[in-house]
Amino acid sequence: MTSASPDPTSSSNEPSSNAAAATERFSPLHAAHVAAGASFTDFAGWQMPVRYSSDLAEHHAVRKTAGLFDLSHMAEIRVSGPQAGEFLDHALAGQLSVIDLMQAKYSLLLNSRGGIIDDLVVYRTGETDFLVVANAGNHDQALDALTARAARFDVAVTDESDDTALIAVQGPNALAIVQSTAGLTIDGDLTGLRYYRALAATFAGTPVLIARTGYTGEDGFEIYLPGVAALALWDAIVVAGVPHDLVPAGLASRDTLRLEAGMPLYGHELTTSTYPAQAGLGRVVNLAKPTDFVGRTASEEGPSGDAPVLVGLVSAGKRAGRAGYRIFRSTDATEAEGVITSGALSPTLGYPIAMAYLPPTLARLDTEVFIDVRGTRAPATVIALPFYKRRK
């Protein structure tokens, strides 16, 4: 769940002009990234680390040991009040009113046509209190939609994005690192914490929310806290991670990690014209809930029978299809049948992988199609997502 792919060519550490300085935003951890030698990229108006050493090294660290991510650009929106659960059932595609205290749930913010405004994660932090985490690039759209939909409910919708930092520790050693972070006091059993559950904690007296969630396909934790305390926590995690081979990781590695895990990226796999069912997210839309929700009628009707659907593609060799590359039925076909939404040479698997939208006639498993890779038709095979699953 993120809002755009990083630009791997960007490497500036500071704004390039006074005009840029007026519009660019910086994470509360920016000084730590500069000190660590990070290269930066513009990400929804934020200057965020795209890499520290190399994309491959950071990717492999998350798969084998652990990586440390700054996600402070994400949007955090508080929904609180007597009708908070009822409101979210109306505003979102899922049924949020029934989730347990300190449980998280992946959901979708739909428009009236059933298209996806944003995909997001919702945490229930109190009986009548929820934290909605939206994509950085969709901050305004998500906030505006939630605010408008709250008009007839007894709730308050509060944007906490500017005051909130988000740090993620992802990888096989994430548990040991978080548990050994000095100054972090956790209210409960972190070892036994289930996936998509959260615990309250404090760091040097500052309230913290630790969630067993992530966007890499690995075990890990996302830590929400006030921005003023973020730098001290980041430094403490870095120290705790030394014996566990923790490395800081940028947005480039995050993108290849989520692609291997088959996780959709807003603006690539998900758009306002995409039905959830096309993206394999039909299960996220709860048509059984009694509440009328925005986009319900369109969701019940669903996409047309010949609407393209999201598939996984694998290829031989090292030449990977990238976002925007066209897909053909055969080597001599003149009309493209689909387009790649995300693609890369998989660092973990060692061969090209991609997600793409194809018509149902070409979306069956083991179907062979051809990707136009810079003028050459490269064969690819349709497979089930995800490409990679961690061993539990």
N, C-alpha and C positions, 0 to 999 in steps of 0.2 A: 504494500500500500504506500505508494508515493506518487508524486504528481508529474514528473518528467524525467527523461533521461539526461544525465549530466553530459556536458560538452567536454570530451576527453582532450580537446586541444587547448582548453583554457588553463593558464598557469599563473595568472596575476595574483599577487598577494595583497594588493591595496587597490582602491578605486583609481581609475586611470585619469579622471578629470573631476573638476568641481561639480559638474552636472551629474556625473555618475555618483559622486558622494552623496548628492541630495536624494537619490532614489534607492541606492543600494542599502541593504540591511545586513547586520552582522550578528552572528550568534554570540551569546555571552561567553562562549569558549574560543572565540576567535584568536585571542592572544596565545592560547595553548597550541592552536593549529599552526600559527605562524612560527612559534618556537620549535615546533616539530618538523618544520620544513615542508608543510603541505602546499600543494598547488590548489588553486581555487577555481570555481566555476560559478557563473550566475545560475541560481536555481530559484525560480519564481520570485526574483528580486533580491534574494539573499546571496551573499558570498559564502559558499560552503565548500569544504575540502573535497576535492574530487579524487585525490590520491596523496599519499605521503611518500611512499617508496615506489612500488610498482603495482599495477592493477592485479597482476597474477599473484604476487607475493601476498597481498592483502586478502585476495579471494581464497587462496590455499590456507592461510592462517585461520580463517573462519571455519573452514571445513575440518581442519586438523587440530587446532588449538583454540584460539579465540581472537575475535576482532572487537574493537571499540569504536562505536559510531556516535557522531553528534547528529541528532535529529531535531535540534531545537527550532528548525524552521517550520515544523509541522504546526497545524492549527489545533488549539485546544479550546473547546467551547463548553461551558458549564450549563447544564439544564437542571434547574432545581425548582421545587414547589410541590404543592399537594397533588397536582395533576401531571407531574413530570413523566411518569410511566405511560399514562394514557396519551399524552401529547406525542411522545416518541413513537408509539404504535401508529399514530396518525401520520407523523412526518416521515417515517422511514418504512422500508419494505419489510423489515423483520418485526417480531413481537418482543419488544424490549422490556415490557412491564413484568414479564414472568422470570427474568433472569435473577439469579441469586445475588445477594450482597457480595461485592468484590469479585463478581464474575464479569468477563468481557465477552462481547459478541460482535462478530463481523456483520455489517449491514450495508444497505445501499440507500442513497438519497436519490429518489426518482423524480422526473418531471411528470407532468400530466399525460404525456405521450408514452410513458413507460421507459424513456431513455434515462441513462445514468448521469446525474449531476456530479456525483462523487461516490466513491466507496470509502468506508470509514469503520473505525472500531469504537464501540461504546462500552464504557466501564460503569458498573453500578457501584458508586462509592458511598451511598447511603440509601435509606428507605425511599426518600424522595429526592435523591441527588444522583446525577449521572454526569460523566465526563465523555464528551464526544470528541474524537480525534479525527480530524479531516486532513486531506492532503494540502501541502503548502500552496500549490498552484490554484487550489479551489477554495482558499480561505474565504474570499469575499462571497463567492457563489453559495457556499455552504452556510455561512453566517446569515446571509440575506434570506435564503430559503427557510432556514429554521426560525428566524425572527418573524417572517411573514406568517408562517404556519402556526405560530404560537399565539396569534391574536385572540383566539377564542378560548384559550386555556389559562388556568391559574398557574402559570409558570414564569420563571425568569430565565432568559437566555443571555448568558454573559460571556463575552470574548475574553479569555485568559491567556491568549497566545503570547502577548508581549511580555508577560510576567513569568512564563513557564519555560523551563528547559527540559529537554528529553535526551537522555543518554542510553545507548543500547550496548549491552555486552552479549555477543553471539558466538556460539561455538561449543565444542565438547567440554571445554574447561570453564565455561561461563559460571556454572554453579559454584565451583571452588573459589573463583575470583571474587564474586559478589559476597560470598560468605566470609571471606578473609579481608574485606575492605575495612580499613581502620576508620572508626567514627560512625559506621553504619550499624544501627541497632534495628533489628527486624522483629516485628510483632507477629511471631508465628514460625511455622516450620517451612523454610524455603525449600528444603529437599523434597518434601512431600507435596509442594504446591503443584496443582494440576495445570495443564496447558490452558490458556485463556482464563486464568484466575490471577488475582492480585492480592498483595499484602500491604498493610500499612507499615511504615518504618520511619525512622528519624536519622538524619545525618547531622551530627554536631548540634542537635537540638532542633533542626529544621525538619518539618514534616515532608515525607517522601512517599510516593506510591511506587511499589515494585510489581511489575506484571510479567508473567511468563508468556510473553508474546514476542513476535518478531516477524521479519520479512526476508529471511535468508534460507529457510528450510532447515535450520539447525536449532538445537535447544538454545535458550537464551532468555535474557531479561531486558525489559525496557523500564527505565527509571525516570519518573516525572518528579520535578522539584522546582522550587522558585529559582529563577535565573541567577539571583544574587549569590546563591550557594553552589552553582554548577561547577565553577572552576575548581573549587576546593575538592568537590567530589570526584571530578575527572582526574585530578592529580592523585587522589587516594586510590582510585581504581587502577591507574597506571602502575603505582607502586605495588599494589596487591597482585597485579598481573605478571610481574617480572618472572617469578618462578614457574609461571604457567604459559610462558611464551605468548602473552597478549601483545597484539600490535594495533595501533590506530589504523582504521580503515576508512576509505573515502567512498563517495557515491558511485564511482565507476565499478568498484568491486561489488557494491550493494546491488547494482543493476544486473550483473552476471549471476550473482547468487540467487536473486529472486527469479530470474529467467530459468535457471536450472530447476528451481522448485516449482515452476509452472504457475507463478503468482502473477496476476494481471497488473498492468501498469496503466494508471489513468492517462489518457491522451494517446495511448497506443492501443491496448486491448479494449479499453472502456472509453466511451464517449456519450454525449447526450443523445446520439442517434442509435446507440447500441441497446438492444433489449438484453436483460440479464440472461435469458435462456440462450441467446446466441453465444454468450461468453462462458457458458457452462456454469452460470451462477443462478440458475432457475430455482435451486433449493433455498437460496437466500431470501427469496420473495415468499412470504408466508400468506398464501391465499386462504388458509384455514382460519386465520385469526378473525375474530368478529368485528374488529375495528375497520372502518373505511379509511383507506390511506391514499395519499397522493400517488397517482399512477396505477391504481388498482384495476380500473376498467381496461386500460390498455394492456396490463399484465395478464389479465384473464383472457384477452383476445390473443395475445402473443404475436410473435413475428409470423410472417407468411411462411408457407411450407418450403419455399425455395430460398429463404433468407440464408446468407452465409453464416457458418458457425466456426467457432475457434477450434483449431487443431494444433497438435504438436508435429513438427517435422524434424527428421534427422537426415543427415547427408554423410557421404564418405569424403575423405580428403580433408583439406584444411581451409578451403575457400567457403567462408560462411555467408549466407544470405543476411542482409541487414534490413532494418525497418524501411519500408517503401519499395523493396525489390518485388517485382511482379512474378506471378506464378502461372505456368501454362500447363495444359493437359498433355502436351507432347512436345517433342523437339522442334516440330515444324508448324505448330499452331501459331496463328497470328493474333488471336484475341486472348488477353490475359483472363484467367479464371479467378484470381484472387491476389492478395498482397500480403507480404510479411509485415507484421506489426512490431515484432522484436526478434532479433537474431544475433548470434555470436558463435565464435568457436568456443565450445564449453571448456573451461579450464579443468574441471573435475573429470569429465568424460573423455576429453581429447578429440572430439569430433564436432562438426557444426550442428547446432540446434536452432530452432526457430519456432515462434508461434505465428499463426496466420489465420486469416478468415478465408474459407473456401465454401463453395456451394455444397449442399448435402451429398450430391452425386460423387464428389471427390473427397468427402470427409470420412469415408469408411477406413477403418484401420488397415494398414498394409497397402493402401493405394499409392501408386507411384505418380508423382508429379514432377515438374521441372521448374527450377528457379532460375530466372535470368540474372546471373551474377556477372555484371559488367560485360554483357554481350554474349556470354556462354551459358547454355542451358545445362544446369547442373541437376542431376536426378536427386530427388528427395522422397522419403517414405513417411506416410502419415502414421503417427503413433499416439498412444494415450498419454495424457499429461498426468503427473509431472515427469520431467526427464530424470530427476534425481530424488531419492528418498533416503534420509539418514537412517542408520541402524539404531534401533532403540534398545 
